[in-house]
Amino acid sequence: MTTYFAENCYFLTGPTACGKTALALEFAEKENAEILSMDSVAIYREMDIGSAKPTREEQALAVHHLIDLVNPDEEFSVAEYLRHAETVARDCLARGKKPLFVGGTPLYMKSLIFGLFQGPEGDTQLREKFQKEGQSAAEMGDMEFLHRKLMEIDPVTAGRLHPNDTRRIIRALEVYELTGKPIHEFQTQFQPEVPDELRDRIRIIDIPRPDLHYRIEARVDRMFELGFLEEVRGLRKKYPTLSRTASMAVGYRETLAWLDAEERGEKPSFDALVTDIKTHTRQMAKRQVTWFRSLMNQEFMF
């Protein structure tokens, strides 16, 4: 799947909590632009606080798209995101508006710029085999069996994936089983250089690491002040099973586990929960920065 429409779009990205929203609103006002979310959590309804979704006041300052697309218990693939993105972007262009993609989800941005890496078609039997192996190991207390299995054959991809990201781990195992090659080799071949004309339309925010860490800690504290715990509690009650992406999102994943422990009659530490979310958010930001640098191979623009 190619995305030729992206050549006429603009991109504003950077690690979490770096200040993308404010700059996006400024760009939209000055450049007659509309904002298209490039965030894999903001596409879910009712996941507002943890995703730092633009507030109603911010959405009133500029037209926003690609948020609140599906319920938290629904799966939403990258291919589906690209279809929605193309429809909205082409509509903006037809109306004389500049489409500005804003967000920090690397896979969304990569797919928008280069198209979608399809790889070999899925093999249902293989996936079920790996799922059963993972479930059997989990029942024996081994929660990272599949991740270790992937580490043996493709340490590069395993190093990029969280041990709980079962869906992507199974896909990587499946690709290796079907082709004899690790999935990262296909992805490397798949990613060409960013075209010069598009490079000029991409802006990546960078701020000093200590400042970013301070902003992350302040954001997490603010999340709980705004009622993040109640938001996750409400999601858990309304949607017994969240989608893989929703349940794995940083902040939500830790809080769901904390609520599970509470329900079991344990007394989980709230301070430890907050600390875990701050730590994992910093780790995510580091991965984002590393990916952005590898994407552009250039100095950051802000």
N, C-alpha and C positions, 0 to 999 in steps of 0.2 A: 504494500500500500504506500503510494507516494503522496506527498502533501504540497503540491505546487502552490496552493493558495497561501502558504506560509511565507512565500517570498515577498508578499505585500503587507506582512504584519510586522509588528514590533514586539520585542520581548524585554521584560524587566524581571530579573531573577536575583537570587542570592540566598544565603542561609536563613533559616528561621530566625525571626525576631530582629532582622537587620534594618527594618524600616521600609519595606517595599510598598506598603499601603499608602503612606503619605506621599511618596514620590510618584506613585501611579496616579493618585488624584491630581497632583500638580500637572503631570503630563497630560492627563485627560482634559483638563481645563484649558491648557495652553494650545494643545494640538488637535482639538476637536476629535478626541478619541473616546472609545468605549472600552471598558475593561473586561477581559475574558480570563476567568480564573484558571490557573494552571496548578491546582492543588488537589491531590487525590483524596483528601478528607473533606474539603469544603463542598464536594459534590453531594455529600450526604445531608439530608434534612435532619434537623434537631441536634446536629453535632456542631454547635455554634461556638461555644466558649473554647473548647480544646483545640479547635482548628483556627482560632483567631480569625474567624470569618468577618468580613467587613460588617460593621454595625449598620443599623437602619439609617443613621445619620450620614455615615460614609456612603452608603448606597444611594442616598438622595443627592449627593454631590456629583455623581457620575453614573451612567448606566453600567450595570454589572451583569455578566452572563456566566453560565456554566457553574453555578452554585445551586444547591438544593435540587439536584436532578432526580435523586432516588432515595428511598428509605434506607436506613442503616442495615437492614437485614437482607438487602438485595446486592448481588454481585454486580460489578460494573467494570468491564474490561477496558483496556487501553484502546482497543479498536472502537468500542462504543464511544469513548471520550473523543477520539479523532473524528468520528462522524458528526457528533454534536459540534465540535470545534469548527469543522469546515463549514457547516451550515451557518453558524453564527458569524464567522469571519467573512464569508462571502456576502452575507446580508449587510454587514457593516460597510463593506467596501462598496456595495451597490448603492448605499444611502450616503456615500461620501464621507463616511467616518473611518478613522484609523483604528484597526483592531490592535489592542495592546494586551498581550498575554502576560499575566502577572502571577508568580507563584514560585515555589521551590521544589516541585516534584521532578527530579531528573528524568525519570522515564517518560513522563508526559512531554517534557521539552525536547528530549531526544527524538521521540516519535514525531512530534510536530515538525522538526527541522529535517530529519532524514527519512521519515516514513517509518512504517512498522515492520520490525523484523519478525517474520512469520516462523521460520524454522520448519522442521519436519512436522507433518500433521500429528496430532495427538493420538496416542495409542491407549484406548480405554483399559484394556487388560493390563498393560504395564502400570498405568496409574493406580489401578485397583490393587495390584500386587504391592507396589510401594506403600500405598496407604495402609494395607493390612500389616505389612512389616512394621511400619511406624506405630500403628495402634498396638500391636502385640508387644513391642518393646516398651511403649509407654505404660502399658498395664503392668509391666515388670519393674517399673520405676525408672526406665531409661528414656528420658525425654528428648535426647539429642542423637538418637541412633541414626536417623536419616541424614542429619547434618554431618556426622562423622563419616558416613558412607560416601557422601559427596566430597568431603575433604580428601578422601583417599584417591579419588579419580580426577577431581577438579578443584584444587585448593584455592585457585584464584576466585572462582565463583563462590565457593563456600565462605571465603573470607569476606565477601560482600554481603552475604545473607545472614540475617538473624536466625539462630537455631529454631525459633518458633515459626519461621516463615515457611510453613510446610508446602504451600502451593508452589512457590518458586523453586524450592529444593527438589520437589518431585518432578517439576518440569525440567530442571537441569539434569537430573538422573535419567529421565526419559530420553532427552536429546542424546546423551552419551550412549545409552543403550541402543538407540536406533541408528546412530551414525558412527560411533566409535570415536567421536571428537567432543571435547568439552564445549559447552554452550558459549563460553566467552570468546572462543575462536571465531564462531559465526558472527557474534556481535561486533568483534573487532573488524572483521572484513566488511561488515554491514555499514560501519560508520565511516564515511569519507570526510574530507575536510569541509568545514563550514564555508559556503560560497562567500566571496568578498562582499557582494551586494547585501547578503543577509547579515553578515558579521557587523556591518555598520548599523543594523537595526537592533542589535542585542546589547543590552546594558546589564552588567553584573555588579551588584552592590558588594563592596568589601569594607569592613570596618575592623579596627584592631581587635585581636582575640580577647584581651581583657574586657574591652567595652562590650563585645558580643556576649561574653559570659555574663556580664552584669545585666544586660538587657534580657537574656534568657531567664535568669533567676527572678528578675522583676516580673517578667511575663507570667511565669508559673505561679508566683505568689498572687498576682492579680487574677489569674484564672480561678483560684479557689475563693478569692474575695467576691468574685462575680457569681459564684455558685456552681463551680465545675463539678464538685462531688455530687450535688443534687442532679445536675444534668446527666451524669453517667448512671446514677441510681435510677433515674427516670427511664433512660434508654434500656437498661437491663430489665426493668419491670415490663416495659411495653413490647420489647423485642427480645424474647428468650434466647434467640440465636442471632448474633450480628454477623454480617459478612466478614470474610477473612480480612479484607483491607480495613474495614471499620474497627474490628476487634484488635488488629495489630498496630493501630496508630499509636504513636508515642503519646503518653498521657492517658489515653483510654485503656491501653493494654494493662498498665500498672494499676490503674484505679479499679478495673474490673476484677483483677486478681485480689486486690485489697478487699473489695466487697465480698468476693467469694470466701475469703478467710473469715471475714466478719460473720457471714451467714453460717459458717461451720462452728460458730461459737468461740472462735479465737479472739484475741484482742490485738489486732495488727496496729502497728505504730503509725499514726498519721504523719508525724515528722519524717519517718523513714520513707513513707510514700512520696512526700513532697521532694525529699532528697533524691530518690530514685528517678523521678520524672525530670528533675533538673539535670541529673547526670546523663540520662539517656537522650535528653534534648541536646545537650552539648555534644554528645557523640554523633548524633544525627547531623548537627550543623557542620561538624568536622568532615563527615562523609560528603555532605553537599558541596562544601568548598573544594574538596579534592576533585569531585566530579566536574565542577564548573571549570576548574583550571585545565583539566584534561580535555574538556570539550573545546574550549576556545584557544588554548595555547597562546594566551595573550595576557597583558596586564588588565586588571579589573578597571571598570570604567568610572566608578564613583569611589 
